[in-house]
Amino acid sequence: MRICRRTPELTFDPWPRCRHLHGSLVSQPPMSYLTEWRLKLAADLLRKPHHTIGAIANAVGYDTPFALSTAFRRERGDSPQDYRKRVGSATGPS
């Protein structure tokens, strides 16, 4: 995204251009992409029972376990704890 870093020297607002460029690459808004990516990382980490929810929240960029839980439930329909229980029982011991 070097073009987005260079545009501040130009006379127009770079963010609409960056949003358009990002949208043409991944076909979703930047914040939606970031949220999806963070929650995928969190889901992968939840498969490992030795990671706490707080450590996972911190690792994927959420300030608190509550913030991760809220986003996780909104996007995936389960709390991180419920997801961990469901996936853990489906995959067996790791």
Backbone as numpy.savetxt, mean C-alpha at the origin, in Angstrom:
# Nx Ny Nz CAx CAy CAz Cx Cy Cz
10.47 8.57 -13.21 9.66 9.77 -13.21 10.52 11.03 -13.21
11.62 10.97 -13.88 12.53 12.11 -13.93 11.83 13.36 -14.46
10.91 13.21 -15.40 10.20 14.37 -15.95 9.45 15.13 -14.85
8.92 14.41 -13.87 8.19 15.07 -12.80 9.11 15.87 -11.90
10.35 15.45 -11.80 11.31 16.18 -10.97 11.83 17.42 -11.69
11.84 17.41 -12.99 12.40 18.52 -13.74 11.36 19.63 -13.97
10.11 19.34 -13.89 9.09 20.33 -14.24 8.99 21.52 -13.31
9.46 21.48 -12.05 9.34 22.70 -11.24 10.02 23.91 -11.86
11.04 23.72 -12.69 11.70 24.85 -13.33 10.84 25.44 -14.46
9.81 24.76 -14.86 8.92 25.25 -15.91 7.85 26.15 -15.29
7.07 26.78 -16.14 6.11 27.76 -15.66 4.73 27.20 -15.37
4.55 25.90 -15.43 3.24 25.33 -15.16 3.33 24.34 -14.00
2.18 24.04 -13.43 2.10 23.10 -12.30 2.40 21.69 -12.80
3.42 21.00 -12.24 3.79 19.69 -12.74 2.86 18.55 -12.34
2.06 18.73 -11.29 1.31 17.60 -10.76 0.26 17.04 -11.72
-0.49 17.86 -12.44 -1.42 17.24 -13.41 -0.68 16.40 -14.45
0.48 16.87 -14.90 1.27 16.12 -15.89 1.76 14.81 -15.26
2.23 14.85 -14.03 2.70 13.64 -13.36 1.56 12.65 -13.17
0.40 13.16 -12.78 -0.77 12.30 -12.59 -1.15 11.64 -13.91
-1.12 12.42 -14.99 -1.45 11.87 -16.31 -0.42 10.82 -16.71
0.86 11.12 -16.54 1.91 10.18 -16.90 1.79 8.90 -16.09
1.58 9.03 -14.79 1.42 7.85 -13.93 0.20 7.05 -14.37
-0.91 7.73 -14.63 -2.13 7.05 -15.06 -1.96 6.30 -16.36
-1.14 6.83 -17.26 -0.93 6.15 -18.53 -0.03 4.93 -18.36
0.73 4.88 -17.28 1.61 3.73 -17.03 0.92 2.62 -16.25
0.11 2.97 -15.26 -0.48 1.95 -14.39 -2.00 1.98 -14.35
-2.61 2.87 -15.07 -4.06 2.99 -15.22 -4.84 3.12 -13.92
-4.26 3.75 -12.92 -5.00 4.12 -11.72 -4.30 5.31 -11.07
-5.03 6.09 -10.30 -4.43 7.27 -9.67 -3.27 6.89 -8.75
-2.30 7.79 -8.59 -1.12 7.48 -7.78 -1.43 7.01 -6.36
-2.36 7.66 -5.67 -2.65 7.26 -4.29 -3.33 5.89 -4.24
-4.15 5.58 -5.21 -4.76 4.25 -5.26 -3.70 3.19 -5.49
-2.79 3.47 -6.40 -1.69 2.54 -6.67 -0.84 2.34 -5.42
-0.50 3.43 -4.74 0.32 3.35 -3.53 -0.38 2.54 -2.45
-1.66 2.80 -2.24 -2.42 2.06 -1.23 -2.46 0.58 -1.56
-2.75 0.25 -2.81 -2.79 -1.15 -3.22 -1.45 -1.84 -3.01
-0.38 -1.15 -3.39 0.96 -1.71 -3.25 1.31 -1.94 -1.78
1.00 -0.96 -0.91 1.29 -1.10 0.51 0.50 -2.25 1.13
-0.76 -2.40 0.73 -1.58 -3.46 1.30 -1.17 -4.84 0.79
-0.66 -4.91 -0.44 -0.11 -6.18 -0.93 1.12 -6.57 -0.13
1.98 -5.60 0.15 3.14 -5.87 0.99 2.71 -6.31 2.38
1.73 -5.62 2.94 1.24 -5.97 4.27 0.68 -7.39 4.27
-0.08 -7.74 3.24 -0.65 -9.09 3.16 0.44 -10.15 3.11
1.50 -9.87 2.38 2.63 -10.81 2.33 3.27 -10.96 3.70
3.46 -9.85 4.39 4.08 -9.89 5.71 3.17 -10.56 6.75
1.87 -10.44 6.57 0.93 -11.07 7.51 0.99 -12.60 7.44
1.53 -13.13 6.39 1.68 -14.58 6.27 2.78 -15.11 7.19
3.60 -14.22 7.69 4.70 -14.60 8.58 4.29 -14.27 10.02
4.04 -15.26 10.83 3.48 -15.02 12.16 4.40 -14.27 13.12
5.68 -14.20 12.84 6.59 -13.53 13.77 6.58 -12.01 13.63
5.90 -11.46 12.64 5.77 -10.01 12.49 4.53 -9.52 13.23
4.69 -8.49 14.06 3.51 -7.90 14.71 2.80 -6.98 13.72
1.54 -6.70 14.01 0.77 -5.78 13.15 1.43 -4.40 13.17
1.90 -3.98 14.33 2.58 -2.68 14.44 3.84 -2.61 13.60
4.63 -3.68 13.61 5.85 -3.71 12.80 5.51 -3.71 11.31
4.47 -4.43 10.95 4.04 -4.45 9.54 3.55 -3.08 9.11
2.74 -2.44 9.96 2.25 -1.09 9.65 3.42 -0.15 9.39
4.39 -0.19 10.27 5.56 0.66 10.12 6.33 0.32 8.85
6.50 -0.95 8.56 7.28 -1.38 7.39 6.66 -0.96 6.07
5.33 -0.88 6.01 4.68 -0.54 4.75 4.23 0.93 4.68
4.60 1.71 5.70 4.39 3.16 5.61 3.18 3.72 6.32
2.55 2.96 7.20 1.44 3.49 7.99 1.97 3.94 9.34
1.44 5.04 9.86 1.92 5.59 11.13 1.53 4.74 12.33
0.38 4.08 12.24 -0.11 3.30 13.38 -0.71 1.99 12.90
-0.77 1.00 13.79 -1.48 -0.24 13.44 -2.95 0.04 13.11
-3.55 1.01 13.78 -4.94 1.35 13.51 -5.12 1.84 12.07
-4.19 2.67 11.59 -4.28 3.17 10.22 -4.18 2.02 9.21
-3.26 1.09 9.46 -3.16 -0.08 8.59 -4.44 -0.90 8.64
-4.95 -1.15 9.83 -6.17 -1.96 9.98 -7.35 -1.34 9.26
-7.48 -0.02 9.37 -8.58 0.68 8.71 -8.49 0.53 7.19
-7.32 0.78 6.65 -7.14 0.66 5.20 -7.30 -0.78 4.74
-6.76 -1.71 5.50 -6.81 -3.12 5.13 -8.26 -3.60 5.09
-9.02 -3.25 6.11 -10.42 -3.66 6.17 -11.22 -3.01 5.03
-10.96 -1.73 4.77 -11.69 -1.02 3.71 -11.43 -1.66 2.34
-10.19 -2.01 2.06 -9.83 -2.52 0.74 -9.98 -4.03 0.59
-9.78 -4.78 1.66 -9.77 -6.24 1.56 -10.93 -6.92 2.28
-11.67 -6.17 3.10 -12.84 -6.74 3.75 -12.56 -7.50 5.03
-11.33 -7.65 5.41 -10.92 -8.33 6.64 -10.00 -7.42 7.42
-9.96 -7.60 8.73 -8.91 -6.94 9.51 -7.61 -7.70 9.26
-6.47 -7.08 9.52 -5.22 -7.82 9.37 -5.18 -9.10 10.21
-5.73 -9.05 11.42 -5.74 -10.23 12.28 -6.58 -11.35 11.68
-7.76 -11.00 11.18 -8.63 -12.01 10.57 -8.00 -12.58 9.29
-7.38 -11.71 8.51 -6.69 -12.16 7.30 -5.57 -13.14 7.67
-4.81 -12.79 8.69 -3.70 -13.65 9.12 -4.22 -15.01 9.56
-5.32 -15.03 10.32 -5.90 -16.31 10.77 -6.37 -17.14 9.58
-7.06 -16.49 8.65 -7.62 -17.19 7.50 -6.51 -17.73 6.60
-5.54 -16.92 6.29 -4.45 -17.34 5.41 -3.55 -18.34 6.12
-3.32 -18.14 7.40 -2.48 -19.07 8.16 -3.07 -20.45 8.21
-4.39 -20.54 8.37 -5.02 -21.85 8.43 -5.11 -22.48 7.04
-5.12 -21.65 5.98 -5.19 -22.18 4.62 -3.84 -22.67 4.12
-2.77 -22.05 4.59 -1.44 -22.41 4.08 -0.67 -23.32 5.01
-1.11 -23.47 6.22 -0.39 -24.31 7.18 0.77 -23.58 7.79
1.57 -24.26 8.61 2.71 -23.59 9.25 3.75 -23.16 8.23
4.38 -22.01 8.50 5.41 -21.54 7.55 6.78 -21.70 8.12
